[in-house]
Structures are given as C-alpha cells and as structure tokens.
Amino acid sequence: MSDEPILLTPGPLTTHPDTRRAMLRDWGSRDPAFIALTAEMRQRLLAVANGAASHVAVPVQGSGTFIVEAAIATLVAPGQKLLVLANGAYGERMVAIARRMGREVAALRWPEDRPVEPARVAAALRADPAVTHVALVHCETTTGILNPLAETAAVVAEAGRRFLLDAMSSFGALALDLGAVPVTAVLASSNKCLEGVPGIGFALVAKDALEGAEGNSPSTSLDLHAQWRGFEKDGQWRFTPPVQVVAALVEALRRLEAEGGPAARRARYQANFDTLQAGMRRLGFALYLDEAVQAPIIATFRMPADGSLAFRPFYEALAARGFLIYPGKLTQGESFRIGCIGAIGPEVFERLLRAVEAVLAAG
Ligand SMILES: *Cc1c(COP(=O)(O)O)cnc(C)c1O
C-alpha cells in the first residue's frame, strides 16, 4: 500500500511485501508442517553465522531484550560473574538485567562516541579472576558505533572466559563467522538486519556451554536450556509460538540467502548510509560519530546547535511525507537517528533527503 510509511528506525523496520505475505496463513503449532518450518528457521539462523558445527539455535518468543535476559539467566550461573563492556544504553541494559537476575556483574565503560578497547578488557580480566563471562554489544544502536568484535573475542578467549555477544542490530549484515571468532552465545532478533517482523529473539549458543546450563535460570519461560531441550525432544516450541512471525522470518532468511548473504546486505546498507550521510552533510547536519567507528546500520545526527529545529515538529513533518525517523538516545545533547536497515535501497534515501530539504525550506 502506497500510504504505508517507510520506517527509518532500528526495528521494527520496513519489510519486503513477500515477507509480510508469508504471514497470511494459519499454522497448527504441533503440526508437522510447522515443525519443519521451525527446523528450517533454526538451521538457517545457524548458517548465517557458520555455526552449525559448534552452536545450536534457540529461539524465544518476544523481543530482543527477552533473549538477552534468557541468555544471561541461563548461561551465567549463580555464583559466576559477568563483565559488561558498555558504551551505550544496550550495554547498560545488560548490566541491569544481570543485577535483576541476581547475578554478580561489573561494567567497564567508555564514552558513547568511543569504541570498546580490547587492551583495557585484557587488563580488566587479568585484574579480576572472578569474572567468568564477558558481554559486548557489537553495534551499539544508541549511537550506531561499531565495537571491535574479533579483537575483543580473542582477548576474552585468551583469558579463558566465556563471551556473550549482543548482535541484535548487526546479525545478518555485519559478517560473523563462528568457525573463526570464539563466541559462546550470539543474541539477535527477527526484526532488525534479518528484515523479519518483530516477535522472536534467538540465541546461537555453543553446545558445550548450553549442556552445562541446566537449572541455572530462575525463570520458566526465559530458560534457554529448557527451551533447547524442548526443540531437541520433538521439534516443537514449549509454549505457544508466534507462528506467523516464524513464517515471515523463514521467508526473510530465504531472501537474505537470495540477496547474497550478509556481505551483499551490508553493501546495500552501506550504500544507504553513504547516500544519507552525504546528503545530510549537504543539508547542514553533522554526523555524531567519527566515520571510522560508524557502522552502516543507524546514523545519529546532532540537532542544529542554533536551536532552529526541534525533534517533534521535524518528526511530524517527515512523517507527513511518509518517513518515520527515530529519536536520539544520547545522554548528552539533542540528536535524532535515521536507520539505514530494512528492505529499502539508496533511492529511498534520495527521496528522504528531498523531504528533509522541503521541511527545512518550509521551516
Ligand atoms: C534492538 C536492540 C536490543 C533489543 O531491543 P528490543 O526492543 O527488546 O527488541 C538489544 N540490543 C541492541 C544492540 C539492540 O539494537
């Protein structure tokens, strides 16, 4: 439908019509056809990160935060200690979750515009032998900053600790090879770079870590070990699955493969970002981050310093022209964000730029 808005957000985001069409049927959750669909989904999720030899895919009903909570509750046992590497709101959320789950937790922090530094992580692990697990946010969606995954994973593995990766806003677009990068658990969701609809969080968990995690979680529904055992037993979800979301995610995963996998998707998002960034600069908007640390996922722009523009009227004027942008999440300074992900290409960003120009001219 032409009057549907374009979602320039970090998810839910603009999906392909075929992905939405995949939801136009009902599935019996215990029927062999749906069991096969679930199996295909789990197998395709592993394949995206080359994890089939070492990891298992465990989906959970809910948003991304549900899988982060389930993973911390299941994989960090009582008495163990989590070190969260934080340079934004999603790192801080992991700290809060671990605390709430009654786990011992410490945070190593960086300013929001600075990436995590692996050397500081190595020093922190040397200084605190009680830390058993380290958590990193791959792309911190708060700003769009890219954290150094391979280098951090290497440092954590070298120190003999387990590594949890919040890959929520990178999975499916930024390359991840579980055969080469040591990650205990990768956490992501259906509605970001995979371009599915919201409703599923999932973890790719190293089999040896999951096997030893029975009974760790204080929660019945957010228990990755029990959820995994359920799938192993009969291929079925333990509790009512979001059947249409599964169908849409399988279609979205088939589309990812047809597009050429994460490398091709990243290239499209990069073209989106480049178009956006060049055009916004021309219109006088400065990118918040240094380009060297910017991921092609979501861009944070500063509001003009002269106070000539406020977020709410700017949002509403763009919404009236069919584009939904996103508020900023910086702890300091007025900003807004524009997502570069979803089933959209650079031509959409050309149209957006014309809309921004028109809104400024009407100002
Ligand atoms: C989106 C996101 C999450 C999860 O958010 P939900 O709103 O629960 O889906 C977690 N971490 C990061 C980095 C994210 O971008």
The ligand as an SDF file (V2000), in Angstrom:
LIG
                    3D

 15 15  0  0  0  0  0  0  0  0999 V2000
   17.1310   -3.6040   19.4670 C   0  0  0  0  0  0  0  0  0  0  0  0
   18.2460   -3.9480   20.3630 C   0  0  0  0  0  0  0  0  0  0  0  0
   18.0460   -4.7650   21.5000 C   0  0  0  0  0  0  0  0  0  0  0  0
   16.7050   -5.3250   21.9100 C   0  0  0  0  0  0  0  0  0  0  0  0
   15.6770   -4.4120   21.9310 O   0  0  0  0  0  0  0  0  0  0  0  0
   14.1530   -4.8440   21.8930 P   0  0  0  0  0  0  0  0  0  0  0  0
   13.4520   -3.5390   21.8860 O   0  0  0  0  0  0  0  0  0  0  0  0
   13.8690   -5.6520   23.1000 O   0  0  0  0  0  0  0  0  0  0  0  0
   13.9390   -5.6610   20.6430 O   0  0  0  0  0  0  0  0  0  0  0  0
   19.1570   -5.1120   22.2460 C   0  0  0  0  0  0  0  0  0  0  0  0
   20.3770   -4.6880   21.9090 N   0  0  0  0  0  0  0  0  0  0  0  0
   20.6050   -3.9240   20.8280 C   0  0  0  0  0  0  0  0  0  0  0  0
   22.0090   -3.5170   20.4940 C   0  0  0  0  0  0  0  0  0  0  0  0
   19.5450   -3.5150   20.0240 C   0  0  0  0  0  0  0  0  0  0  0  0
   19.7720   -2.7550   18.9470 O   0  0  0  0  0  0  0  0  0  0  0  0
  1  2  1  0
  2  3  1  0
  2 14  2  0
  3  4  1  0
  3 10  2  0
  4  5  1  0
  5  6  1  0
  6  7  2  0
  6  8  1  0
  6  9  1  0
 10 11  1  0
 11 12  2  0
 12 13  1  0
 12 14  1  0
 14 15  1  0
M  END
$$$$
